[in-house]
Amino acid sequence: MSSWTFADVWEAIAAAQPERPATIQGDRVLTWAQFDARADAFAAHLIARGLGHQAKVAAFLYNGPEYIEAYYAAFKGGFAPVNTNYRYGPEELFYLFDNADAEAVVFHAGFTQVLEAIRGRLSRVKAWIAVAEPGHPVPDWAEDYDAIVAQVPAVRPVKAPWGRSGDDLLLLYTGGTTGMPKGVMWAQDDLFNVIGAGGNALLGIPPATSTEELIARILSPEHQRPVTLIACPLMHGTGQFSNLICFNAGGVAAYLPSRKFNAMELWDETDRLPASNIVIVGLAFSTPMLEALEAHPGRWDLSSVRAMSSSGSMWCQENKQGLLSHARNAMIFDSFGSSEAVGLGVSASAPGAEAKTAAFTPGPSCVIFTEDGRRVQPGSGERGMVAVSGLLPRGYYKDEEKTAKTFKVIEGVRWSVPGDWAEVNADGSLKLLGRGSVCINTGGEKVFPEEVEEALKTHVNVRDAVVVGLPDARFGERICAVVEIDGDTQPTLAELSEHVRRSLAGYKAPRDLVLVDTIGRAPNGKVDYKAIKDRAVATLGVTA
C-alpha cells in the first residue's frame, strides 16, 4: 500500500466487524459501528464549523472513548489531532493551543473554569466542544459533544473536499523534563508503519501490506483480537500509540473507570474484561500493582494477560519479577523510545527470565553516536547519544531551531537524536544512562540521575527516588537524593550512599538527602526535575 491513513483502515475494520466492541470504560461499551458513526458525526460538525485541511483539533480530555473518537474524527476530516496535558495551568494551556494553532478544542466540562481564563485570547479557535460530566454541565459558550455525535450524517463515511493523505499529521506535544512543550509532527503513513502496520514484531506478526490483507487477517479464525487495558493517560504517547496499535489489530481499547490510578481497580478490570494486554508507564504504576497483588494473593484471575507493556520510564527488574510471578502467562515488554523516536530498543521479560534494569536490545535502525559523530563500539566503555533512522517525524511544529538540534544528518542519513545517553555492552545490548538535559557534572565526571535513581530504588526502605545536582563550591555540583520512603523506617544518608557504592562508582553516591512524602510523578511516570531541585535547594538551604 502506498500510503496509510488511520481513518481508511478503521472504517474498513468497522464495516467488517460492526457489532464487536471497540471501546469499554466500566459498564459503557461502544461497538465499532457506534464508534465509526459518532466519529462521522463529529467530523461533519467540524467541517460545518469552517475547519479546513489540517486544521488542528485539540483533545483536552481524560481517558475515555471521547478521546479516541475526537482523533478518529480528525483523521476522517483531514484535520490534525493535538494532545493536551490535562495537568496544565491556564498559561501552559494558552501556550499550547496558541502554538498549535488550534481551531477546535474538545474538553471535559470540568475544565471550564481554567479555559474561561484564556479563551478570550484564543481568537483562532472556531469551535469549543464540551463533554458534560456529573456536576459540570456544558458552559453556554461551548457546544454539547454528546448532542453533536448523536447527529449521524446521512452520507457516510465523512470525507472533506480536500480528501485524506498519508502526509496528514498527528501532533504529539511533549514537554520532556525541560523547556516548553514541542509539537512532534508525525505523518500518518510514517506513524502507521512505525507502530507495526497492523502487525506486531514482538509476537512474530508481520506488517500488513494492504487494507484488504489486514481485514482478512482480523476476520480469520486464528486472529486473537487484543483487549488492551490502557491504564496510563491517552494524552501521552505511550497510551495514545498503544490505542492506535490495538485498533489497527481490530481490538478493544479499555480504560479505567476512575481518573486517579488505583491498582485494585486495574486488577478488577483486568479480571472482568478479561484483558489480554495492560499498558502502564514504569514504576509509578508497577509498584502499587505489585503491592496490590501481594496484599491479595489469588484474588484475581490473571490467566488472560499475555502482555504488560511500558514505555518512557525505566523500572526495575525486581518489579518485573514480582508481577510475572502472579501473571504467569504474561510477558513484559519495556519499550525504549520517545515522542520523537519510536523503536530505539526493547526489553522483554518472561517468568524466570526478567531483563535487567535499563538493559535494552537496540532496534534495527538504532545506533549510538559519540558527540563528534562516531559510532560507539560494543564493549568499548564509550558513552554516546542514542539515534534512530528510518520512519521519523517531520520535525517540531513551527520550530526549525529545535528540529535541527534533534533531527540530525550523520553519515549522510537523517536521524532522530532525542538526547538519551547510553553505552553499548559487549553483546550489543544498550545500557541506558539517561537524558543529557538533566546530567550532573560533579568534579569533572558526568553522572546521569536515572542510573543513581535505579540503584537507590533497590534499597528496601526506598519506594521511589529522584536525583538532582546541587551547587557545590568545590565540585561544581554535588549529588542529592530526594527519596520517598517505603515503610516506617527512614534510611540515613550514609546508609543510602553506601548502598549506591555497592553497584556504582563512589563519585555517583549522594552527598545530600531529602526525604519526601511523595515524589509526585506525572501520570506518564516522568518527574519535573527543576521543581524537585528547587524543593531540595529550599529544604537544605543551599545557595548557588
Secondary structure, 3 states (H helix, E strand, C coil): CCCCCHHHHHHHHHHHCCCCEEEEECCEEEEHHHHHHHHHHHHHHHHHCCCCCCCEEEEECCCCHHHHHHHHHHHHHCCEEEECCCCCCHHHHHHHHHHHCEEEEEEEHHHHHHHHCCHHHCCCCCEEEEECECCECCCCCCEEHHHHHCCCCCCCCCCCCCCCCCCCEEEEEECCCCCCCEEEEEEHHHHHHHCCCCCEHHHCECCCCCHHHHHHHHHCCCCCCCEEEECCCCCCHHHHHHHHHHHHCCCEEEECCCCCCCHHHHHHHHHHCCCCEEEECCHHHHHHHHHHHHHCCCCCCCCCCCEEEEECCCCCHHHHHHHHHHCCCCEEEEEEEECCEEEEEEEEEECCECCCCCEEEECCCEEEECCCCCECCCCCCCEEEEEECCCCCCEECCCHHHHHHHEEEECCEEEECCCEEEEECCCCCEEEEEEHHHCEEECCEEECHHHHHHHHHCCCCEEEEEEEEEEECCCEEEEEEEEEECCCCCCCHHHHHHHHHCCCCHHHCCCEEEEECCCCCCCCCCCCHHHHHHHHHHHHCCCC
